[in-house]
Amino acid sequence: MQPLPRTARGLAYSVTDLRPPWAKSARTIVFMHGIGTNRDIWAGWLPVLAARRPCLRFDTRGYGRSVVPPIDHTWTMEELVADLIEVCGVADASPVHLVGESLGGTVVLAAAARHPDRVASATVSNTAFRGAGIQHVKTWRDDFRRRGVRGWSRDMMEKRFAPGALDVAQHSWFEAEQDKSPEHVTVGLGEMLAAADPTPELSRIKCPVLILMPDRSPFVPARMAVELAEHLPQAELAVFPGARHGLPFSHAADCAQRLAQFLDRAERGETGRAALQR
């Protein structure tokens, strides 16, 4: 396995750019995943997007090949936003398009509010904007203690994916990667997310926002996406019936197509309030 480049903060990243040499003006898309996964959760999006825009994926702190903090580490939203903004600097000096799923989506919203000059658009998938509305996460510490990471991971697979949502290879890969989740990272991030509430900051987000939401996530009720859209001046909402919390992996191609269309409209200044039903 070849080493990946790392940022100064120890974040491993990779860039996929399949554009022809005469098409080099597009803004970079920066992807941030959530808890228990790594940057390859976005691999299914690349065939749709990387031929038109550079795509930068990185491993969230504590996962994949990024730095793993010590057991007594204090997790904060400020740290995760700083990580994301550092990666944006690697990507491009100009504003970038941010994409985040679950925890990554919450961080994307905070970054768009706090660093509007760095963000051209924001896309969030299966994302909570109020930690108090997230279900099941508060039991993770006890789940790890009683069943270990593999028991926690098996339960998560059922919460992420409906029966038949993945083929055998996809299911095996995702489960094997999730089994590597460090307990202190996963529990620490989960508890931090459950306590977070960036609602007061949402009014500061002026860029276009695309919300991709499953209607069967055990963690984030679908109504939360509607509430999030109501806080944003330029929001579009796409709901995926029958999908669970693993939406960006199980429906990668469909999500990527939605994003490609959204970015085209955003760059033409044509985004606004719209409810999309798949």
N, C-alpha and C positions, 0 to 999 in steps of 0.2 A: 504494500500500500504506500503510494507516494505521499510525502508530507504535504499538508495544505499550508498556504500562507496564513499568517496570523496578524491581527492588529496589535497595537501596542498594549491593549488591555487583555490580550490572550485569546481572542476570538478567532476561531478557524473559519475560513470562508472560501467560496469558489465562485467564479464568474463564468457564465455560459453566454457566448455571443456568436450567433450563427448568421448574422447579417452579411449580405454581400458587401463588397468594398465600396460600392457607390451609395450605400444607405447607412450613413454613420452619424445622423443628427438626432436620433431618438433619445429620450431621457431613460436613465437606468431604472429598473424595478428592483427594489430591495425587499427580500422576503424574511420574515421572522416567525419561527414556529413556536409552539407552546410546550406544555409540560410532557415529558416522557418520550419525546421524539428527537429528530435531528433534521438537518437541512434537506435531506433526501425525501422528506415528506412532499416536497414540491416538485419532484422529478417529473411527474405526470403533467405538469403545467408547461414544461419547457418546449415540447414540440409545437405548441400553439404560439408561444410568446417569444422564444429566443431568436427566431428568424427575423423579428422586427425590432426587438429591443434587447439591450444587454440585461441579463438577469443575474443578480448577485444574491446568493443564499449563504447564510451563516448559521453556525451552531450556537444556539442560545447558551449563555454562561451556565456551566454545570452539565452540559450534554454533548454528545458526539465527541468531537476532537478539540473542543474549546476548553479553557481552563476550568477546573473544578474547585470551587472554594472550599475552605476547611469546614468541618462539621459545625463549628460555633459561628459560622458566618451569619451576619444579619442581612436579610434580603430586603431591598427597598425598590420602589418604583423609580426613584431617582437614578439608581445604579443601572437599571435595565434601560431606561431612556438614554442615559449617557452611552451605554454600549451601542444602542441602535444608531445614535447620531455619529458615533465614531465610524461605524461601518458605512454610513452614508457618505462620510468624507473620503473613504477609500474608493467609493463608487464614482463620485463626480463632485465637482465643486458647485454645480448648479442644482436646483431642487430636483428631488427624485420622487418616484412613485413608491409609496410604502404599501406592503401587503403583510398582514399578520393574522395568525389563527389562534383562537382561544387566548391564552395569556399573551401571546405575541400581538394579538389584535388590541388588547387593552393597552399594551405598551405603545403601539402605533397611534392610538387615539391621544395618549398623553404627549407623545412626541409632536404630533400635529398641532396640539394646543400650545406647547411650550416653545416650539421652534418652527413657526409658520414659514419662515424664509427658506427652510431646507426641504419643505414638503410640497410637491406639486399636486398630489392626490393621496388619499388613504383608502385602502380596501381592508375590511375586516371580515373574518369568517368565524362562525360559531363563537362569538365573542360576547362577554359580559361587560357592561360598563358600570355596574354596581355589584361589588363583591357580595353584598348581603343577599342578593338574589340567586347566587350560585348554590346548587344543591350537591350533596354527597361529599364535597371536598373536605369538610371539617372532620370526617371520620378517617381520613387517610393515615394519620399517625397511628391510630389503633389498628387499622387494617395491616399496616406494615409489621406492627408488633406481633399480631396474631398469625398472619399468613405469609409474611415475607414478600419480597418483590414479585415473585412469580404468581403468588395468589392474588396480589393487587393487580398485576398485569392481566391475568385472565378475566377478572371482573371488569377491567377497563375495556378489554376487547369487546365485550358484550354491550357496554355503554357507548362505544365509539361506532360500532358497525352493526347494521341489521343483518339477519341471516341472508346469505347470498350476495351481500354488497361487494365482497372481494372474491377474487379467484384464489386458488390454493397458494400460489406463489406469493401474491400480495399479502395474504393473511399471515403466512409463515414469516415473511420478512418483517412486517410491522411488529408482530408479537416478539420476535427475537430482539429487535432493537429496543422495544419498550422494556424487555426483561433486564436491560442493562442500566435502567434508571437508578441513579444513586438515591438512597432513601432520604438522606438529609436534604438533598437538593429538591427532590420532588415534594416532600412534606413542607419544607420551608417556603417554596414558591407557592404551593397551594394555599397555605395559611396566609401568606402575604396578599395573594389575589383575593381571598375571601374577605379580607379587611379593607380592600381598596375601594375608593369611591371617587372617581375623577369627574363626577357629574358637574361640579362647579366650573370645571375647566372647559367643558364641551362648547360653551358659547364662544370660546376663543378660536375654534376651528373654523376657518373660512374656506379651506380648500374643498373640492368635491370629494364625497365619501361614498363608496359602494359597500353595502352591507349584504353579505352572503349568509343566509341563516337556514339551518335544518329545522324542520318542525317537530323532530322527535329526539332532540338532545336531552338526555337525562340531567344535564348540568345547567343548561341555559334555556329557560322558557322562550318560545318563539316570540311571545309578546314583548320581550325585552328589546328585540330588534326594532319593533314599531316605536317603542318609547325612545330608543336611541335616535332613530330618524327624526323624531319630533324635536330633538334638541339641536339639530344641525340644519344650517341654511341651504346646503346643497347635498342632499342625501338621496340615494337610490337604494331600494331594497329588493333583493331577489330571494324568494323562499323556495326551498327544495323539499317537496313533500316526501315523507317516508325516510328521510336521511337522519342519521344520528350525529353524534358529536365529531365523528371522523370525516365530516363532509369534504374537506379539502383534499383528502386522500382517496376516498371512495368515489368522488365525483370530480376528479381532477380536470379532465378534459372539458366538462361542462362549465366548471368554475372559471377555467382559463379563458374560455370563449366569452363568458360574461365580462371578464376583466378586459380582454382585448377590445370589445365593443365600447365599454365604459371609458377606457383611456382614449380611444379615438374621439369620443364625444367630449371628454374633458378638455382635450387639447384644442378642440374647435369651440370651446366655451358653450357647449350645448347641454350640460348636465343640469339636473334640478330634481325636484321631488317627483319620484315615480315609484309605483309599486309593481314589481314584476313577479309573475307566478309561473313556475316551470310546469 
